[in-house]
Amino acid sequence: MKFELKTENDNYTMLFSNFFIKISIFALIFILCDVAIKLGIISRNYQIEYSCRILSVEKSATDLKKLSRISKLKSKQKIWEFCKEFIK
């Protein structure tokens, strides 16, 4: 008659590997979200600078509306002052 004793080593390694995979996926999602937010900020700043440069050359109403929407400024004077800082 044989007596066998099962060890729980396999369960611990599976538990550790599952935990490590979940943490890795969470970290990857966190990093990708952070990169997406940073790219959005860079894109917005580039768009504001580009629109200010166009506005300084062509003083059109559509560019003023676009800058008003992006920068959330309502008056033309504030938009002009805002653009002067970007053009410097």
Protein Blocks (a to p, Z undefined) as FASTA:
>chain_A
ZZddddfklmmmmmmmmmmmmmmmmmmmmmmmmmmmmmmmmmmmmmmmmmmmmmmmmccf
klmmmmmmmnopabfklmmmmmmmmmZZ
